[in-house]
């Protein structure tokens, strides 16, 4: 039934929008071209349509995107949660469900990201970043993505899930392969590595059923202990949640840290500023999240025919919410394409979304980013770019390779 509905949706898109193509979503990109495209679309066509990637609408204005995220009854995430559609099997809460169905899963894992838990993780994550970066400094040069930012999130997630060392090594190796498959649109590789993640998630669940751990510190035990209406959460949904958590924290930090490295190559004065004034680290992290938001394709699907910005959008047509575009909207941010640590009178960025699907792991993601920047500024005097920076594609934004020489 789901496949029939998906085929019907594609047929409707082909019929209705074969002549409406406002931009190319599959063009080869540079580091700056996505933001140039968003700037152009905001001016001439803020609610745009592309026939690429099976056809989809794109919102580029901050307010349109914020409004869509707030109204989950009108804009569903349960049909298609990213553009392009990359999920190959199973439902993965909380992202793949709308409220109230998604709520028990968020409620179960939310305590693991509270301040007290992040305070626990703080020294551990900073130590991981330092250990990963130390041998690179000795070499004098490295690929910030391939040699560092691919690895840091996987190390953190392995510890977060309390995975045994041998299994952690498998996840670290797989994580890099899965990331690469996503960026190169290797569907066979995506499916193969996705299945590995499901198998790994099932192993973790099976172990916790035999050897339960403290739900206050272990996400799998927290989900197994959760009750909704007095009943445990369905096994297949717990599996999907663990699978989602395993991968969601890998991609975004990888590309964002790569974007930060490119920024430092272009703006050595900002590297020096943070190095000399480490108290600016938190503010700089937020500005980097705004400038180089790593997601531009999180999607919603309208539950009925609607109109946004004068454009008629039909029920079941996917709408990409370009967080990366919203965070550079000149109607919201002064000099939006510039790095500024003085944005106190401007709205907060939406790099982590907003509303019921706001990224629950944002505190841990922020910690990883801060740990990376701190490690860079403590150990070297800057970066010099020594090679090309090939870019990821939808739904992410950012480079997957940033070769640099350390200064």
C-alpha positions as CSV (number, residue, x, y, z in Angstrom):
1,X,0.0,0.0,0.0
2,X,2.8,2.4,0.9
3,X,4.5,1.7,-2.4
4,X,1.3,2.3,-4.3
5,X,0.8,5.6,-2.6
6,X,4.4,6.6,-3.3
7,X,4.0,5.7,-7.0
8,X,0.8,7.7,-7.1
9,X,2.5,10.7,-5.5
10,X,5.4,10.6,-8.1
11,X,2.8,10.4,-10.9
12,X,1.0,13.4,-9.5
13,X,4.2,15.3,-9.3
14,X,5.1,14.5,-12.9
15,X,1.7,15.6,-14.1
16,X,1.4,18.8,-12.1
17,X,5.0,20.1,-12.1
18,X,6.6,18.9,-15.3
19,X,6.8,22.6,-16.5
20,X,7.6,24.1,-13.1
21,X,11.4,23.9,-12.5
22,X,12.7,26.9,-10.5
23,X,16.2,25.5,-9.8
24,X,18.5,22.5,-10.3
25,X,18.9,20.4,-7.2
26,X,21.5,18.0,-8.7
27,X,24.0,20.5,-10.1
28,X,27.6,20.2,-9.1
29,X,28.2,22.5,-6.2
30,X,31.0,24.5,-4.7
31,X,31.4,25.6,-1.1
32,X,29.5,28.9,-1.8
33,X,27.1,27.9,-4.5
34,X,24.3,26.6,-2.3
35,X,24.0,29.8,-0.4
36,X,24.2,31.8,-3.6
37,X,21.3,29.7,-4.9
38,X,19.3,30.3,-1.7
39,X,19.9,34.1,-1.9
40,X,18.7,34.1,-5.5
41,X,15.6,32.0,-4.7
42,X,14.6,34.2,-1.7
43,X,14.5,37.2,-3.9
44,X,12.8,35.8,-7.0
45,X,11.0,32.7,-5.9
46,X,11.1,32.1,-2.1
47,X,8.7,29.1,-2.4
48,X,10.4,27.2,-5.2
49,X,9.9,23.9,-7.0
50,X,12.4,21.5,-8.6
51,X,11.7,18.5,-10.7
52,X,14.9,16.9,-9.5
53,X,15.0,14.2,-6.8
54,X,11.5,13.0,-7.7
55,X,10.1,16.6,-7.5
56,X,9.8,18.7,-4.4
57,X,9.0,22.2,-3.1
58,X,11.6,24.3,-1.3
59,X,11.0,26.9,1.4
60,X,13.9,29.4,1.8
61,X,12.5,32.1,4.2
62,X,13.0,31.9,7.9
63,X,9.4,32.6,8.9
64,X,7.9,30.1,6.4
65,X,10.1,27.4,7.7
66,X,9.5,28.2,11.3
67,X,5.8,28.2,10.8
68,X,5.9,24.9,9.0
69,X,7.9,23.3,11.8
70,X,5.4,24.5,14.4
71,X,2.3,23.1,12.8
72,X,2.7,19.4,12.8
73,X,-1.0,18.7,12.1
74,X,-0.6,20.5,8.8
75,X,3.0,19.5,8.0
76,X,3.7,15.8,8.6
77,X,7.1,14.3,9.0
78,X,5.7,10.7,8.9
79,X,5.5,10.6,5.0
80,X,8.9,11.8,4.0
81,X,11.4,13.4,6.4
82,X,14.2,14.4,4.0
83,X,14.7,15.3,0.4
84,X,15.7,13.1,-1.3
85,X,14.0,10.2,0.3
86,X,16.8,8.0,1.6
87,X,15.1,5.7,4.1
88,X,15.2,2.2,2.8
89,X,13.4,0.2,5.5
90,X,11.5,0.4,8.7
91,X,10.1,3.3,10.8
92,X,12.6,5.1,12.9
93,X,11.1,7.1,15.7
94,X,11.0,9.9,16.8
95,X,11.8,11.4,13.3
96,X,9.5,9.2,11.3
97,X,6.5,9.8,13.4
98,X,4.3,12.8,14.2
99,X,3.0,13.7,17.6
100,X,1.6,12.1,19.7
101,X,3.0,8.8,18.3
102,X,6.6,10.1,18.4
103,X,6.3,11.5,22.0
104,X,7.0,8.3,24.1
105,X,10.4,7.8,22.2
106,X,11.5,11.4,22.8
107,X,10.4,11.3,26.4
108,X,12.4,8.1,27.0
109,X,15.7,9.5,25.7
110,X,15.4,13.2,26.5
111,X,16.9,12.8,30.0
112,X,20.1,11.6,28.5
113,X,20.7,15.0,27.0
114,X,20.0,17.1,30.0
115,X,22.6,19.4,31.4
116,X,23.8,17.0,34.1
117,X,24.5,14.4,31.5
118,X,26.3,16.8,29.1
119,X,28.4,17.9,32.1
120,X,29.4,14.2,32.4
121,X,30.2,14.0,28.7
122,X,32.1,17.3,28.5
123,X,35.6,16.1,29.6
124,X,35.3,12.8,27.8
125,X,34.4,14.3,24.4
126,X,37.2,16.9,24.7
127,X,39.6,14.1,25.5
128,X,38.5,12.1,22.4
129,X,38.9,15.2,20.2
130,X,42.4,15.8,21.6
131,X,43.5,12.2,21.1
132,X,42.2,12.1,17.5
133,X,43.9,15.4,16.6
134,X,47.3,14.9,18.3
135,X,48.8,12.5,15.7
136,X,47.6,14.8,12.9
137,X,49.5,17.7,14.3
138,X,52.6,15.7,14.4
139,X,52.2,15.0,10.6
140,X,51.8,18.8,10.0
141,X,48.9,18.3,7.7
142,X,45.6,16.4,7.4
143,X,42.2,16.1,5.8
144,X,40.0,17.6,8.5
145,X,37.0,15.6,7.4
146,X,38.6,12.3,6.4
147,X,41.1,12.2,9.3
148,X,39.2,13.9,12.1
149,X,35.5,14.8,11.8
150,X,34.5,11.5,10.3
151,X,35.9,9.8,13.4
152,X,34.9,12.1,16.3
153,X,31.1,11.6,16.2
154,X,31.5,7.8,15.8
155,X,33.8,7.6,18.8
156,X,31.3,9.6,20.8
157,X,28.3,7.5,19.8
158,X,30.1,4.3,20.5
159,X,30.7,5.5,24.1
160,X,27.2,7.0,24.3
161,X,25.6,3.6,23.5
162,X,28.1,1.7,25.8
163,X,29.1,-0.5,22.9
164,X,32.0,-3.0,23.6
165,X,35.3,-2.1,22.1
166,X,35.2,-4.7,19.3
167,X,31.8,-3.6,18.2
168,X,32.8,0.0,18.6
169,X,35.6,-0.5,16.1
170,X,33.1,-2.0,13.6
171,X,30.8,1.0,14.0
172,X,33.7,3.3,13.5
173,X,34.7,1.6,10.3
174,X,31.1,1.3,9.1
175,X,30.3,4.9,10.0
176,X,32.8,6.3,7.6
177,X,31.6,3.9,4.8
178,X,28.0,4.8,5.4
179,X,28.8,8.5,5.4
180,X,30.7,8.2,2.1
181,X,27.8,6.2,0.6
182,X,25.3,8.9,1.5
183,X,27.5,11.6,0.0
184,X,28.1,9.8,-3.2
185,X,24.5,8.6,-3.5
186,X,25.7,5.0,-3.6
187,X,22.3,3.4,-2.9
188,X,23.7,-0.1,-2.7
189,X,26.2,1.1,-0.2
190,X,23.6,3.0,1.7
191,X,21.4,-0.1,2.0
192,X,24.2,-2.4,2.9
193,X,25.5,-0.2,5.7
194,X,22.0,0.7,6.8
195,X,21.4,-3.0,7.3
196,X,24.6,-3.2,9.3
197,X,23.3,-0.5,11.6
198,X,20.0,-2.3,12.1
199,X,21.9,-5.5,12.9
200,X,24.1,-3.6,15.4
201,X,21.0,-2.0,17.0
202,X,19.4,-5.4,17.4
203,X,22.6,-6.7,19.1
204,X,22.5,-3.8,21.5
205,X,18.9,-4.4,22.3
206,X,19.4,-8.2,22.8
207,X,22.2,-7.5,25.2
208,X,20.3,-5.0,27.2
209,X,17.4,-7.4,27.6
210,X,19.8,-9.8,29.2
211,X,22.1,-7.3,30.9
212,X,20.0,-4.2,31.6
213,X,21.8,-0.9,32.5
214,X,20.8,2.3,34.2
215,X,18.1,3.9,32.0
216,X,19.4,7.3,33.2
217,X,22.7,6.7,31.4
218,X,21.9,4.2,28.7
219,X,19.5,5.0,25.8
220,X,18.7,1.4,24.9
221,X,17.8,0.6,28.5
222,X,15.8,3.8,28.7
223,X,13.7,2.8,25.7
224,X,13.2,-0.8,27.0
225,X,12.1,0.6,30.4
226,X,9.7,3.1,28.9
227,X,5.9,2.5,29.1
228,X,3.0,4.0,27.2
229,X,-0.4,3.3,28.6
230,X,1.3,0.7,30.9
231,X,2.7,-1.2,27.9
232,X,6.3,-1.4,26.7
233,X,7.2,0.2,23.5
234,X,7.0,-2.1,20.4
235,X,10.3,-4.0,19.7
236,X,10.4,-2.9,16.1
237,X,10.0,0.8,17.0
238,X,12.8,0.5,19.7
239,X,15.0,-1.0,17.0
240,X,14.2,1.9,14.6
241,X,14.9,4.4,17.3
242,X,18.3,3.0,18.1
243,X,19.1,2.8,14.4
244,X,18.1,6.4,14.0
245,X,20.2,7.6,16.9
246,X,23.2,5.6,15.7
247,X,23.3,7.5,12.4
248,X,21.8,10.9,13.0
249,X,24.8,12.1,15.0
250,X,27.4,11.0,12.5
251,X,26.7,13.1,9.4
252,X,26.0,16.7,10.6
253,X,29.1,17.1,12.8
254,X,31.3,15.7,10.0
255,X,30.3,18.3,7.5
256,X,29.9,21.2,9.9
257,X,33.4,20.8,11.3
258,X,34.6,20.6,7.7
259,X,32.9,23.9,6.9
260,X,34.4,25.5,10.0
261,X,37.9,24.4,8.8
262,X,37.2,26.0,5.4
263,X,36.1,29.2,7.2
264,X,39.3,29.2,9.2
265,X,41.4,28.9,6.0
266,X,39.6,31.9,4.5
267,X,39.5,33.9,7.7
268,X,42.6,33.3,9.8
269,X,41.7,36.4,11.9
270,X,38.7,34.5,13.3
271,X,40.9,31.5,14.2
272,X,43.3,33.9,16.0
273,X,40.4,35.6,17.7
274,X,39.1,32.4,19.2
275,X,42.6,31.1,20.0
276,X,43.3,34.3,22.0
277,X,39.9,34.7,23.5
278,X,38.6,31.1,24.3
279,X,35.7,32.6,26.2
280,X,34.2,33.3,22.7
281,X,34.0,29.6,21.9
282,X,30.4,29.2,22.7
283,X,29.2,32.2,20.7
284,X,31.4,31.2,17.8
285,X,29.9,27.8,17.8
286,X,26.4,29.2,17.5
287,X,27.5,31.5,14.6
288,X,29.1,28.7,12.8
289,X,25.9,26.7,13.2
290,X,24.0,29.6,11.7
291,X,26.4,30.2,8.8
292,X,27.1,26.6,7.8
293,X,23.9,24.8,8.9
294,X,24.6,21.2,7.8
295,X,21.0,20.4,6.8
296,X,19.0,21.9,3.9
297,X,16.6,19.1,3.1
298,X,14.6,18.1,6.1
299,X,11.1,17.6,4.8
300,X,7.4,17.9,5.6
301,X,4.4,16.7,3.7
302,X,1.1,18.8,3.8
303,X,-1.9,16.9,5.0
304,X,-4.2,18.9,2.7
305,X,-3.9,21.3,-0.2
306,X,-2.3,24.6,1.0
307,X,-0.9,27.9,-0.2
308,X,2.5,29.3,0.9
309,X,3.9,32.5,-0.5
310,X,1.2,32.5,-3.2
311,X,2.1,29.0,-4.4
312,X,-0.5,26.3,-4.4
313,X,0.9,23.1,-2.9
314,X,-1.1,19.9,-3.0
315,X,-1.5,17.3,-0.4
316,X,1.3,14.7,-0.3
317,X,3.8,16.8,-2.2
318,X,7.2,16.9,-0.3
319,X,8.4,20.2,1.0
320,X,12.1,20.7,1.9
321,X,12.7,23.1,4.7
322,X,16.1,24.6,4.0
323,X,17.4,25.4,7.4
324,X,20.6,26.6,5.7
325,X,18.6,29.1,3.8
326,X,16.5,30.3,6.8
327,X,19.6,31.0,8.8
328,X,20.9,33.5,6.2
329,X,17.6,35.2,5.6
330,X,18.3,39.0,5.4
331,X,14.8,39.8,6.7
332,X,16.0,38.2,10.0
333,X,19.7,38.6,10.2
334,X,21.8,41.8,9.5
335,X,24.6,41.0,7.1
336,X,23.6,37.4,7.1
337,X,26.6,36.1,5.1
338,X,29.1,37.5,7.6
339,X,30.6,36.0,10.7
340,X,29.5,38.1,13.7
341,X,29.5,37.4,17.4
342,X,27.1,40.3,18.1
343,X,23.7,38.9,17.2
344,X,22.0,39.2,20.6
345,X,19.0,41.2,19.2
346,X,18.4,38.7,16.4
347,X,16.3,35.5,16.6
348,X,18.1,32.2,17.4
349,X,19.2,30.1,14.4
350,X,17.3,27.0,13.6
351,X,20.2,24.7,12.7
352,X,18.6,22.1,15.0
353,X,15.1,22.7,13.8
354,X,12.2,23.8,16.0
355,X,9.0,22.5,17.4
356,X,8.2,18.8,18.3
357,X,11.0,17.5,16.0
358,X,13.7,19.8,17.2
359,X,17.0,17.8,17.4
360,X,17.0,16.1,20.8
361,X,20.7,15.5,20.6
362,X,21.6,19.2,20.1
363,X,23.4,19.6,23.4
364,X,25.8,16.7,22.6
365,X,26.3,17.9,19.0
366,X,27.2,21.4,20.3
367,X,29.7,19.8,22.7
368,X,31.4,17.9,19.8
369,X,31.6,21.1,17.7
370,X,33.1,23.1,20.6
371,X,35.5,20.3,21.4
372,X,36.7,20.3,17.8
373,X,37.2,24.1,17.6
374,X,38.9,24.1,21.0
375,X,41.3,21.3,20.0
376,X,42.2,23.1,16.8
377,X,42.9,26.5,18.4
378,X,44.9,24.9,21.3
379,X,47.2,22.9,19.1
380,X,47.9,24.8,15.9
381,X,48.1,28.4,14.8
382,X,45.8,28.1,11.8
383,X,44.9,26.2,8.7
384,X,46.0,26.6,5.1
385,X,43.9,24.9,2.4
386,X,46.1,22.6,0.2
387,X,43.5,20.9,-2.0
388,X,39.9,20.9,-3.3
389,X,36.8,20.7,-1.0
390,X,34.3,18.4,-2.7
391,X,30.8,19.0,-1.4
392,X,28.0,16.8,0.0
393,X,24.7,16.9,-1.7
394,X,21.0,17.0,-0.6
395,X,19.9,16.7,2.2
396,X,23.3,17.9,3.7
397,X,25.4,20.9,3.2
398,X,29.2,21.0,3.7
399,X,32.4,19.5,2.4
400,X,33.4,15.9,2.9
401,X,37.1,16.5,2.4
402,X,39.1,19.5,3.6
403,X,42.9,18.9,3.1
404,X,44.9,21.5,5.1
405,X,48.4,22.3,6.2
406,X,48.8,23.4,9.9
407,X,50.4,26.8,10.6
